[in-house]
Amino acid sequence: MKNERGISLMEILAALAIVGIIMALAVSVFVNGSKASVRSTANQRIQQEANYIVEAIRSEYLKNSKEPIKLEIKSGGNPEFLFLNGNKISEGYDYNSTTLSIERVQDVKFSMELTSNQGSQHKINTTFSKLR
């Protein structure tokens, strides 16, 4: 008659191996989810910043003035600063724009590319116009 009260070493090792595999899979899922969340948050922030920049320019464009709108990109190292008619409207991104002066007399195409420190990018392509 055998004494079968207890757990053998092989049973313990098999259980530990199964638990280890399950834990490795769970940790992998959580790490990938965390990375995806960080990327999503960075993309959302840069989109919100782009929307804010466009809205600030649009608001200035619709004012009844004949003077052109001046955009300035100043870099004192990293990050860069974006100024609209001398007022800082954005900071912390790399700005790339070919349009730095916007006339108020016609429809104006505007494009700008924002790049964050984390590498996320957002391109702005819009047209400013007034109803006459």
C-alpha positions in Angstrom: 0.0 0.0 0.0 1.4 3.4 -1.1 1.2 6.5 0.9 -0.4 9.1 -1.4 -1.1 11.9 1.1 0.7 14.9 -0.3 2.0 16.4 -3.5 5.0 15.1 -5.4 7.8 17.3 -6.5 6.8 16.8 -10.2 3.3 18.0 -9.5 4.6 21.2 -7.8 7.0 21.8 -10.7 4.3 21.3 -13.3 1.9 23.7 -11.4 4.7 26.3 -11.1 5.5 26.1 -14.9 1.8 26.6 -15.8 1.4 29.5 -13.4 4.6 31.0 -14.8 3.3 30.8 -18.3 0.0 32.4 -17.4 1.8 35.2 -15.5 4.1 35.9 -18.4 1.1 36.2 -20.7 -0.8 38.5 -18.3 2.2 40.8 -17.8 2.7 41.0 -21.6 -0.9 42.0 -22.1 -0.7 44.7 -19.4 2.6 46.1 -20.7 1.3 46.3 -24.3 -1.9 48.0 -23.1 0.1 50.5 -21.1 2.3 51.4 -24.2 -0.8 51.7 -26.4 -2.4 54.0 -23.8 0.7 56.3 -23.7 0.7 56.5 -27.5 -3.0 57.2 -27.7 -2.6 60.0 -25.0 0.3 61.6 -26.9 -1.7 61.5 -30.2 -4.7 63.0 -28.5 -2.6 65.8 -26.9 -1.0 66.8 -30.2 -4.3 66.8 -32.0 -5.8 69.1 -29.3 -2.8 71.4 -29.6 -3.3 71.6 -33.4 -7.0 72.3 -32.9 -6.1 75.1 -30.5 -3.6 76.6 -32.9 -6.0 76.6 -35.8 -8.8 78.1 -33.6 -6.4 80.9 -32.4 -5.4 81.7 -35.9 -9.1 81.6 -37.1 -10.2 83.9 -34.3 -7.5 86.4 -35.2 -8.3 86.0 -39.0 -12.0 86.9 -38.5 -11.2 90.2 -36.7 -11.9 93.3 -38.7 -8.4 94.4 -39.4 -6.3 94.9 -42.5 -3.0 93.9 -41.0 -1.6 90.5 -41.9 -1.4 87.8 -39.2 2.2 87.1 -38.2 3.3 83.7 -37.0 6.7 83.3 -35.4 8.5 80.1 -34.5 11.2 80.7 -31.9 13.5 78.1 -30.6 15.6 78.6 -27.6 16.8 75.1 -27.8 14.1 72.5 -27.2 11.1 73.1 -27.0 10.1 75.6 -29.6 7.6 78.4 -29.1 4.8 79.5 -31.5 3.8 83.2 -31.4 0.8 84.7 -33.0 1.2 88.5 -33.5 3.7 88.6 -30.7 1.6 86.5 -28.2 2.7 83.0 -27.3 0.0 80.5 -28.2 1.9 77.2 -28.1 5.1 75.6 -26.8 6.7 72.2 -26.4 6.5 71.0 -30.0 8.6 71.2 -33.1 6.6 73.4 -35.6 7.2 73.3 -39.3 5.1 75.7 -41.4 5.7 77.4 -44.8 3.0 80.0 -44.0 4.2 82.5 -41.5 2.2 85.5 -42.7 -1.5 85.3 -43.4 -3.2 88.1 -45.4 -6.8 88.8 -44.6 -8.0 89.7 -48.0 -8.4 86.3 -49.7 -8.8 82.7 -48.9 -5.6 81.4 -47.4 -4.4 77.9 -47.4 -2.5 77.0 -44.2 -0.4 74.0 -43.4 1.7 73.2 -40.4 3.3 70.0 -39.0 3.7 69.5 -35.2 6.0 66.9 -33.8 6.3 66.0 -30.1 9.2 64.8 -28.1 7.8 61.3 -28.1 7.7 61.3 -31.9 4.0 61.7 -32.5 3.2 64.0 -35.4 0.1 65.8 -36.6 -0.4 67.7 -39.9 -2.7 70.7 -40.2 -4.1 71.4 -43.6 -6.9 74.0 -43.7 -8.1 77.1 -45.4 -9.1 80.4 -43.7 -11.7 82.4 -45.4 -14.2 85.1 -44.6 -17.7 85.5 -45.9 -18.0 88.8 -47.9 
